Amino acid sequence: MFGALTLSSAAVAAEPVRMPKALRGMWDWGPTACKLELSPDTQSPIWIDAKSVRGYETNDVPFKVTRVHIKPSIWVIESRDPEVAPDIASTDIYVLSGDHLTITNGERSFDYHRCKVDAHADRP
């Protein structure tokens, strides 16, 4: 049995909750995977940075990150979209295996592939 590592803004008031480093970067699932730029009217790709997950109608900011498994790497991430619905929290499960990421909320799931992004390219 694995112990859970939980990071939340209440536990560490001075430090904001961060997305795990292993998840950060550009991810895509679309038919032209990793060819389209991040856009408000394109359902893929998504960009995960230290502070948020951004993509089509998404600007989620995590407030609790719990790692529940090592291999494959699995996190339960609770977040809010501060611009659209700051009072509504969502919970998603992130499963990472190599360059493949599955994100599910139990009702829907998306399988993403890690995009190779130019280190000098502007980030969204």
C-alpha positions in Angstrom: 0.0 0.0 0.0 1.3 3.4 -0.9 1.1 6.4 1.4 -0.4 9.5 -0.2 1.6 12.8 -0.4 -0.8 15.7 -0.3 0.1 19.3 -1.0 -2.6 21.9 -0.3 -2.6 25.6 0.1 -3.9 25.2 3.6 -1.0 22.9 4.6 1.6 25.3 3.3 0.1 28.8 3.3 3.3 30.5 2.1 3.8 28.2 -0.9 1.2 27.9 -3.6 0.2 24.4 -4.8 2.3 23.4 -7.8 1.5 20.9 -10.6 4.0 18.0 -10.5 7.1 18.6 -12.7 6.5 15.4 -14.5 3.2 16.7 -15.8 4.4 20.1 -17.0 4.6 20.9 -20.7 2.4 20.7 -23.8 0.1 17.7 -24.3 -2.2 16.9 -27.2 -4.8 14.2 -28.2 -6.2 15.7 -31.4 -6.0 14.2 -34.9 -3.1 16.6 -35.7 -1.4 16.0 -32.4 1.1 18.6 -31.4 0.6 20.6 -34.6 -1.9 23.2 -33.4 -1.2 26.1 -31.1 -2.9 26.5 -27.8 -6.1 28.4 -28.6 -9.4 29.1 -26.8 -11.4 27.5 -29.7 -9.3 24.4 -30.2 -10.1 21.4 -27.9 -6.5 20.4 -27.9 -3.6 20.8 -26.9 -3.3 21.7 -23.2 -0.5 23.4 -21.5 0.4 22.4 -17.9 2.8 24.7 -16.0 3.6 24.9 -12.4 0.5 27.0 -11.5 -2.2 25.9 -14.0 -3.7 23.7 -16.7 -4.7 25.7 -19.7 -6.5 24.7 -22.9 -9.9 24.8 -24.6 -12.3 26.5 -22.1 -9.9 25.6 -19.4 -7.7 27.6 -17.0 -7.7 25.4 -13.9 -5.5 26.3 -10.9 -4.8 23.5 -8.5 -5.4 23.9 -4.8 -4.7 20.3 -3.8 -2.4 17.7 -5.3 -2.2 14.2 -3.9 0.1 11.6 -5.4 -1.5 8.2 -4.9 0.8 5.8 -6.8 4.4 5.7 -8.1 4.4 3.4 -11.2 2.4 4.4 -13.1 2.5 7.9 -11.6 -1.0 8.8 -10.5 -2.2 12.1 -8.9 -5.6 13.3 -7.7 -5.7 17.0 -8.5 -8.4 19.3 -7.2 -8.6 22.6 -9.0 -10.8 25.7 -9.8 -11.1 28.0 -12.8 -10.7 31.4 -11.0 -12.1 33.3 -14.0 -15.2 31.3 -14.9 -16.3 29.5 -11.7 -14.1 30.3 -8.7 -16.5 28.6 -6.3 -16.7 25.3 -8.1 -14.0 22.7 -7.6 -13.2 19.9 -9.9 -11.4 16.7 -9.2 -9.4 14.9 -11.9 -7.1 11.9 -11.8 -3.9 12.2 -13.8 -2.2 8.9 -14.9 1.3 9.3 -16.4 3.2 6.5 -18.1 6.2 7.7 -20.1 5.0 10.3 -22.7 1.3 9.3 -22.3 -1.1 11.1 -19.9 -4.7 10.1 -19.2 -6.9 12.7 -17.4 -10.2 11.5 -16.1 -12.9 12.8 -13.8 -14.7 9.4 -13.7 -17.3 10.5 -16.4 -14.9 11.3 -19.3 -11.3 10.7 -20.0 -8.7 12.1 -22.4 -5.5 10.4 -23.5 -2.7 12.8 -24.3 0.7 12.5 -25.8 3.6 14.8 -24.7 4.6 17.3 -27.4 8.1 18.2 -28.1 8.2 22.0 -27.6 11.1 24.3 -28.6 12.8 25.4 -25.4 12.9 29.0 -26.7 9.3 29.1 -27.9 7.0 31.5 -26.1 4.7 29.8 -23.6 1.0 30.4 -23.6 
